[in-house]
Amino acid sequence: MSSADAYTLPEEALSESFIASSGPGGQNVNKVATAVQLRCDVFKLGLAPYAYARLKELAGSRMTSGGEIVITARSFRTQEANREDARARLAELIAKAHIRQPKRIKTKVSRAAKAKRVEAKKGRSAVKQARAKPRID
């Protein structure tokens, strides 16, 4: 995503910690903490209100009540690759939050469309009436 590249993350908003991974690596996984847990303080990003609201929506359970986004990357065997992956995912998330959703314009159903729907309902009703047992009065 090219818009993700355009957004640069401020270093003071980020903190990283390395944890034991469960990904590929065999015995290496048990010895080396290669997975990275990237925490980003959203308030230090200085986002516009619409972008903050959208980011909160997009992040979902990855956002803590304290306003931090937590991204865990453990796809690769090296710390550096996982670090780059986590930062790229965070930048992409923030870039997506900056894309404004178009406002929905309410439209009214036309009179002709309403009439057409009612006629279709009457037609179905007539078909079903014809299937019913004849009543003897």
mmCIF file of the C-alpha atoms, coordinates in Angstrom:
data_MODEL
# 
_entry.id   MODEL 
# 
loop_
_atom_site.group_PDB 
_atom_site.id 
_atom_site.type_symbol 
_atom_site.label_atom_id 
_atom_site.label_alt_id 
_atom_site.label_comp_id 
_atom_site.label_asym_id 
_atom_site.label_entity_id 
_atom_site.label_seq_id 
_atom_site.pdbx_PDB_ins_code 
_atom_site.Cartn_x 
_atom_site.Cartn_y 
_atom_site.Cartn_z 
_atom_site.occupancy 
_atom_site.B_iso_or_equiv 
_atom_site.pdbx_formal_charge 
_atom_site.auth_seq_id 
_atom_site.auth_comp_id 
_atom_site.auth_asym_id 
_atom_site.auth_atom_id 
_atom_site.pdbx_PDB_model_num 
ATOM 1   C CA . MET A 1 1   ? 0.000   0.000   0.000  1.00 0.00 ? 1   MET A CA 1 
ATOM 2   C CA . SER A 1 2   ? 1.659   3.200   -1.141 1.00 0.00 ? 2   SER A CA 1 
ATOM 3   C CA . SER A 1 3   ? -0.173  5.462   1.336  1.00 0.00 ? 3   SER A CA 1 
ATOM 4   C CA . ALA A 1 4   ? 1.322   3.409   4.202  1.00 0.00 ? 4   ALA A CA 1 
ATOM 5   C CA . ASP A 1 5   ? 4.797   4.372   3.008  1.00 0.00 ? 5   ASP A CA 1 
ATOM 6   C CA . ALA A 1 6   ? 3.803   8.046   3.093  1.00 0.00 ? 6   ALA A CA 1 
ATOM 7   C CA . TYR A 1 7   ? 3.037   7.944   6.837  1.00 0.00 ? 7   TYR A CA 1 
ATOM 8   C CA . THR A 1 8   ? 6.122   7.937   9.057  1.00 0.00 ? 8   THR A CA 1 
ATOM 9   C CA . LEU A 1 9   ? 5.791   6.801   12.650 1.00 0.00 ? 9   LEU A CA 1 
ATOM 10  C CA . PRO A 1 10  ? 7.279   9.072   15.334 1.00 0.00 ? 10  PRO A CA 1 
ATOM 11  C CA . GLU A 1 11  ? 9.777   7.107   17.433 1.00 0.00 ? 11  GLU A CA 1 
ATOM 12  C CA . GLU A 1 12  ? 8.649   8.706   20.733 1.00 0.00 ? 12  GLU A CA 1 
ATOM 13  C CA . ALA A 1 13  ? 5.187   7.141   20.265 1.00 0.00 ? 13  ALA A CA 1 
ATOM 14  C CA . LEU A 1 14  ? 6.589   3.606   19.889 1.00 0.00 ? 14  LEU A CA 1 
ATOM 15  C CA . SER A 1 15  ? 7.960   1.042   22.295 1.00 0.00 ? 15  SER A CA 1 
ATOM 16  C CA . GLU A 1 16  ? 9.105   -2.470  21.461 1.00 0.00 ? 16  GLU A CA 1 
ATOM 17  C CA . SER A 1 17  ? 9.642   -5.604  23.470 1.00 0.00 ? 17  SER A CA 1 
ATOM 18  C CA . PHE A 1 18  ? 10.819  -8.969  22.232 1.00 0.00 ? 18  PHE A CA 1 
ATOM 19  C CA . ILE A 1 19  ? 9.038   -12.113 23.349 1.00 0.00 ? 19  ILE A CA 1 
ATOM 20  C CA . ALA A 1 20  ? 9.391   -15.831 22.677 1.00 0.00 ? 20  ALA A CA 1 
ATOM 21  C CA . SER A 1 21  ? 7.780   -16.739 19.394 1.00 0.00 ? 21  SER A CA 1 
ATOM 22  C CA . SER A 1 22  ? 5.673   -19.718 18.431 1.00 0.00 ? 22  SER A CA 1 
ATOM 23  C CA . GLY A 1 23  ? 6.351   -19.430 14.707 1.00 0.00 ? 23  GLY A CA 1 
ATOM 24  C CA . PRO A 1 24  ? 8.749   -21.292 12.429 1.00 0.00 ? 24  PRO A CA 1 
ATOM 25  C CA . GLY A 1 25  ? 12.282  -21.917 13.663 1.00 0.00 ? 25  GLY A CA 1 
ATOM 26  C CA . GLY A 1 26  ? 12.347  -25.309 15.395 1.00 0.00 ? 26  GLY A CA 1 
ATOM 27  C CA . GLN A 1 27  ? 14.676  -25.376 18.393 1.00 0.00 ? 27  GLN A CA 1 
ATOM 28  C CA . ASN A 1 28  ? 15.551  -21.727 17.727 1.00 0.00 ? 28  ASN A CA 1 
ATOM 29  C CA . VAL A 1 29  ? 12.091  -20.682 18.922 1.00 0.00 ? 29  VAL A CA 1 
ATOM 30  C CA . ASN A 1 30  ? 12.786  -22.020 22.400 1.00 0.00 ? 30  ASN A CA 1 
ATOM 31  C CA . LYS A 1 31  ? 16.109  -20.197 22.735 1.00 0.00 ? 31  LYS A CA 1 
ATOM 32  C CA . VAL A 1 32  ? 15.651  -16.787 21.095 1.00 0.00 ? 32  VAL A CA 1 
ATOM 33  C CA . ALA A 1 33  ? 13.026  -14.098 21.663 1.00 0.00 ? 33  ALA A CA 1 
ATOM 34  C CA . THR A 1 34  ? 12.324  -13.218 18.031 1.00 0.00 ? 34  THR A CA 1 
ATOM 35  C CA . ALA A 1 35  ? 8.697   -12.098 18.155 1.00 0.00 ? 35  ALA A CA 1 
ATOM 36  C CA . VAL A 1 36  ? 8.206   -8.369  18.591 1.00 0.00 ? 36  VAL A CA 1 
ATOM 37  C CA . GLN A 1 37  ? 5.407   -6.688  20.472 1.00 0.00 ? 37  GLN A CA 1 
ATOM 38  C CA . LEU A 1 38  ? 5.077   -3.135  19.183 1.00 0.00 ? 38  LEU A CA 1 
ATOM 39  C CA . ARG A 1 39  ? 3.137   -0.651  21.311 1.00 0.00 ? 39  ARG A CA 1 
ATOM 40  C CA . CYS A 1 40  ? 2.084   2.704   19.902 1.00 0.00 ? 40  CYS A CA 1 
ATOM 41  C CA . ASP A 1 41  ? 0.680   5.514   22.039 1.00 0.00 ? 41  ASP A CA 1 
ATOM 42  C CA . VAL A 1 42  ? -2.089  6.887   19.821 1.00 0.00 ? 42  VAL A CA 1 
ATOM 43  C CA . PHE A 1 43  ? -2.262  10.217  21.674 1.00 0.00 ? 43  PHE A CA 1 
ATOM 44  C CA . LYS A 1 44  ? 1.360   10.999  20.730 1.00 0.00 ? 44  LYS A CA 1 
ATOM 45  C CA . LEU A 1 45  ? 0.534   10.631  17.038 1.00 0.00 ? 45  LEU A CA 1 
ATOM 46  C CA . GLY A 1 46  ? -1.503  13.856  16.996 1.00 0.00 ? 46  GLY A CA 1 
ATOM 47  C CA . LEU A 1 47  ? -4.280  12.463  14.821 1.00 0.00 ? 47  LEU A CA 1 
ATOM 48  C CA . ALA A 1 48  ? -7.312  14.405  13.636 1.00 0.00 ? 48  ALA A CA 1 
ATOM 49  C CA . PRO A 1 49  ? -10.552 13.430  15.434 1.00 0.00 ? 49  PRO A CA 1 
ATOM 50  C CA . TYR A 1 50  ? -11.986 11.608  12.396 1.00 0.00 ? 50  TYR A CA 1 
ATOM 51  C CA . ALA A 1 51  ? -8.717  9.636   11.956 1.00 0.00 ? 51  ALA A CA 1 
ATOM 52  C CA . TYR A 1 52  ? -8.600  8.737   15.662 1.00 0.00 ? 52  TYR A CA 1 
ATOM 53  C CA . ALA A 1 53  ? -12.201 7.477   15.596 1.00 0.00 ? 53  ALA A CA 1 
ATOM 54  C CA . ARG A 1 54  ? -11.548 5.417   12.469 1.00 0.00 ? 54  ARG A CA 1 
ATOM 55  C CA . LEU A 1 55  ? -8.285  4.046   13.904 1.00 0.00 ? 55  LEU A CA 1 
ATOM 56  C CA . LYS A 1 56  ? -10.103 2.962   17.054 1.00 0.00 ? 56  LYS A CA 1 
ATOM 57  C CA . GLU A 1 57  ? -12.662 1.173   14.880 1.00 0.00 ? 57  GLU A CA 1 
ATOM 58  C CA . LEU A 1 58  ? -10.032 -0.499  12.667 1.00 0.00 ? 58  LEU A CA 1 
ATOM 59  C CA . ALA A 1 59  ? -7.762  -1.535  15.553 1.00 0.00 ? 59  ALA A CA 1 
ATOM 60  C CA . GLY A 1 60  ? -10.570 -3.239  17.462 1.00 0.00 ? 60  GLY A CA 1 
ATOM 61  C CA . SER A 1 61  ? -9.197  -5.471  20.224 1.00 0.00 ? 61  SER A CA 1 
ATOM 62  C CA . ARG A 1 62  ? -5.619  -4.432  19.387 1.00 0.00 ? 62  ARG A CA 1 
ATOM 63  C CA . MET A 1 63  ? -6.279  -1.068  21.076 1.00 0.00 ? 63  MET A CA 1 
ATOM 64  C CA . THR A 1 64  ? -6.075  -0.971  24.863 1.00 0.00 ? 64  THR A CA 1 
ATOM 65  C CA . SER A 1 65  ? -8.233  1.171   27.138 1.00 0.00 ? 65  SER A CA 1 
ATOM 66  C CA . GLY A 1 66  ? -5.148  3.320   27.773 1.00 0.00 ? 66  GLY A CA 1 
ATOM 67  C CA . GLY A 1 67  ? -5.022  4.378   24.116 1.00 0.00 ? 67  GLY A CA 1 
ATOM 68  C CA . GLU A 1 68  ? -2.216  2.071   22.986 1.00 0.00 ? 68  GLU A CA 1 
ATOM 69  C CA . ILE A 1 69  ? -2.246  -0.110  19.905 1.00 0.00 ? 69  ILE A CA 1 
ATOM 70  C CA . VAL A 1 70  ? -0.476  -3.430  20.460 1.00 0.00 ? 70  VAL A CA 1 
ATOM 71  C CA . ILE A 1 71  ? 0.770   -5.301  17.392 1.00 0.00 ? 71  ILE A CA 1 
ATOM 72  C CA . THR A 1 72  ? 2.534   -8.638  17.736 1.00 0.00 ? 72  THR A CA 1 
ATOM 73  C CA . ALA A 1 73  ? 4.648   -9.852  14.816 1.00 0.00 ? 73  ALA A CA 1 
ATOM 74  C CA . ARG A 1 74  ? 6.010   -13.390 14.881 1.00 0.00 ? 74  ARG A CA 1 
ATOM 75  C CA . SER A 1 75  ? 5.935   -14.488 11.241 1.00 0.00 ? 75  SER A CA 1 
ATOM 76  C CA . PHE A 1 76  ? 9.688   -14.385 10.672 1.00 0.00 ? 76  PHE A CA 1 
ATOM 77  C CA . ARG A 1 77  ? 12.747  -16.010 12.252 1.00 0.00 ? 77  ARG A CA 1 
ATOM 78  C CA . THR A 1 78  ? 14.644  -12.794 12.992 1.00 0.00 ? 78  THR A CA 1 
ATOM 79  C CA . GLN A 1 79  ? 13.903  -9.888  15.293 1.00 0.00 ? 79  GLN A CA 1 
ATOM 80  C CA . GLU A 1 80  ? 14.678  -7.370  12.545 1.00 0.00 ? 80  GLU A CA 1 
ATOM 81  C CA . ALA A 1 81  ? 12.226  -8.914  10.059 1.00 0.00 ? 81  ALA A CA 1 
ATOM 82  C CA . ASN A 1 82  ? 9.499   -9.084  12.710 1.00 0.00 ? 82  ASN A CA 1 
ATOM 83  C CA . ARG A 1 83  ? 10.231  -5.478  13.753 1.00 0.00 ? 83  ARG A CA 1 
ATOM 84  C CA . GLU A 1 84  ? 9.851   -4.279  10.142 1.00 0.00 ? 84  GLU A CA 1 
ATOM 85  C CA . ASP A 1 85  ? 6.668   -6.326  9.727  1.00 0.00 ? 85  ASP A CA 1 
ATOM 86  C CA . ALA A 1 86  ? 5.091   -4.840  12.883 1.00 0.00 ? 86  ALA A CA 1 
ATOM 87  C CA . ARG A 1 87  ? 6.005   -1.267  11.885 1.00 0.00 ? 87  ARG A CA 1 
ATOM 88  C CA . ALA A 1 88  ? 4.673   -1.791  8.357  1.00 0.00 ? 88  ALA A CA 1 
ATOM 89  C CA . ARG A 1 89  ? 1.378   -3.172  9.700  1.00 0.00 ? 89  ARG A CA 1 
ATOM 90  C CA . LEU A 1 90  ? 1.017   -0.250  12.109 1.00 0.00 ? 90  LEU A CA 1 
ATOM 91  C CA . ALA A 1 91  ? 1.786   2.307   9.381  1.00 0.00 ? 91  ALA A CA 1 
ATOM 92  C CA . GLU A 1 92  ? -0.762  0.644   7.099  1.00 0.00 ? 92  GLU A CA 1 
ATOM 93  C CA . LEU A 1 93  ? -3.390  0.728   9.852  1.00 0.00 ? 93  LEU A CA 1 
ATOM 94  C CA . ILE A 1 94  ? -2.790  4.434   10.495 1.00 0.00 ? 94  ILE A CA 1 
ATOM 95  C CA . ALA A 1 95  ? -2.800  5.204   6.767  1.00 0.00 ? 95  ALA A CA 1 
ATOM 96  C CA . LYS A 1 96  ? -6.160  3.416   6.414  1.00 0.00 ? 96  LYS A CA 1 
ATOM 97  C CA . ALA A 1 97  ? -7.522  5.484   9.303  1.00 0.00 ? 97  ALA A CA 1 
ATOM 98  C CA . HIS A 1 98  ? -6.713  8.685   7.387  1.00 0.00 ? 98  HIS A CA 1 
ATOM 99  C CA . ILE A 1 99  ? -8.876  7.650   4.427  1.00 0.00 ? 99  ILE A CA 1 
ATOM 100 C CA . ARG A 1 100 ? -12.214 9.391   4.868  1.00 0.00 ? 100 ARG A CA 1 
ATOM 101 C CA . GLN A 1 101 ? -15.328 7.367   4.237  1.00 0.00 ? 101 GLN A CA 1 
ATOM 102 C CA . PRO A 1 102 ? -17.797 9.097   1.895  1.00 0.00 ? 102 PRO A CA 1 
ATOM 103 C CA . LYS A 1 103 ? -20.991 10.295  3.561  1.00 0.00 ? 103 LYS A CA 1 
ATOM 104 C CA . ARG A 1 104 ? -24.024 8.265   2.586  1.00 0.00 ? 104 ARG A CA 1 
ATOM 105 C CA . ILE A 1 105 ? -26.691 10.327  0.889  1.00 0.00 ? 105 ILE A CA 1 
ATOM 106 C CA . LYS A 1 106 ? -30.169 9.199   1.864  1.00 0.00 ? 106 LYS A CA 1 
ATOM 107 C CA . THR A 1 107 ? -32.426 8.572   -1.106 1.00 0.00 ? 107 THR A CA 1 
ATOM 108 C CA . LYS A 1 108 ? -36.170 8.200   -1.268 1.00 0.00 ? 108 LYS A CA 1 
ATOM 109 C CA . VAL A 1 109 ? -37.933 5.335   -3.005 1.00 0.00 ? 109 VAL A CA 1 
ATOM 110 C CA . SER A 1 110 ? -39.770 6.745   -6.014 1.00 0.00 ? 110 SER A CA 1 
ATOM 111 C CA . ARG A 1 111 ? -43.554 6.572   -6.291 1.00 0.00 ? 111 ARG A CA 1 
ATOM 112 C CA . ALA A 1 112 ? -43.250 4.369   -9.401 1.00 0.00 ? 112 ALA A CA 1 
ATOM 113 C CA . ALA A 1 113 ? -40.970 1.896   -7.555 1.00 0.00 ? 113 ALA A CA 1 
ATOM 114 C CA . LYS A 1 114 ? -43.452 1.712   -4.664 1.00 0.00 ? 114 LYS A CA 1 
ATOM 115 C CA . ALA A 1 115 ? -46.341 1.066   -7.062 1.00 0.00 ? 115 ALA A CA 1 
ATOM 116 C CA . LYS A 1 116 ? -44.317 -1.611  -8.883 1.00 0.00 ? 116 LYS A CA 1 
ATOM 117 C CA . ARG A 1 117 ? -43.570 -3.367  -5.577 1.00 0.00 ? 117 ARG A CA 1 
ATOM 118 C CA . VAL A 1 118 ? -47.236 -3.306  -4.523 1.00 0.00 ? 118 VAL A CA 1 
ATOM 119 C CA . GLU A 1 119 ? -48.294 -4.718  -7.916 1.00 0.00 ? 119 GLU A CA 1 
ATOM 120 C CA . ALA A 1 120 ? -45.734 -7.532  -7.569 1.00 0.00 ? 120 ALA A CA 1 
ATOM 121 C CA . LYS A 1 121 ? -47.094 -8.321  -4.090 1.00 0.00 ? 121 LYS A CA 1 
ATOM 122 C CA . LYS A 1 122 ? -50.655 -8.402  -5.435 1.00 0.00 ? 122 LYS A CA 1 
ATOM 123 C CA . GLY A 1 123 ? -49.542 -10.733 -8.218 1.00 0.00 ? 123 GLY A CA 1 
ATOM 124 C CA . ARG A 1 124 ? -47.915 -13.149 -5.747 1.00 0.00 ? 124 ARG A CA 1 
ATOM 125 C CA . SER A 1 125 ? -51.007 -12.961 -3.559 1.00 0.00 ? 125 SER A CA 1 
ATOM 126 C CA . ALA A 1 126 ? -53.216 -13.896 -6.509 1.00 0.00 ? 126 ALA A CA 1 
ATOM 127 C CA . VAL A 1 127 ? -50.994 -16.896 -7.343 1.00 0.00 ? 127 VAL A CA 1 
ATOM 128 C CA . LYS A 1 128 ? -51.183 -18.123 -3.751 1.00 0.00 ? 128 LYS A CA 1 
ATOM 129 C CA . GLN A 1 129 ? -54.953 -17.545 -3.599 1.00 0.00 ? 129 GLN A CA 1 
ATOM 130 C CA . ALA A 1 130 ? -55.318 -19.742 -6.681 1.00 0.00 ? 130 ALA A CA 1 
ATOM 131 C CA . ARG A 1 131 ? -53.447 -22.575 -4.913 1.00 0.00 ? 131 ARG A CA 1 
ATOM 132 C CA . ALA A 1 132 ? -55.814 -22.593 -1.935 1.00 0.00 ? 132 ALA A CA 1 
ATOM 133 C CA . LYS A 1 133 ? -58.655 -25.080 -1.609 1.00 0.00 ? 133 LYS A CA 1 
ATOM 134 C CA . PRO A 1 134 ? -61.905 -23.730 -3.006 1.00 0.00 ? 134 PRO A CA 1 
ATOM 135 C CA . ARG A 1 135 ? -64.281 -22.546 -0.306 1.00 0.00 ? 135 ARG A CA 1 
ATOM 136 C CA . ILE A 1 136 ? -67.891 -23.616 -0.374 1.00 0.00 ? 136 ILE A CA 1 
ATOM 137 C CA . ASP A 1 137 ? -70.141 -20.866 0.957  1.00 0.00 ? 137 ASP A CA 1 
# 
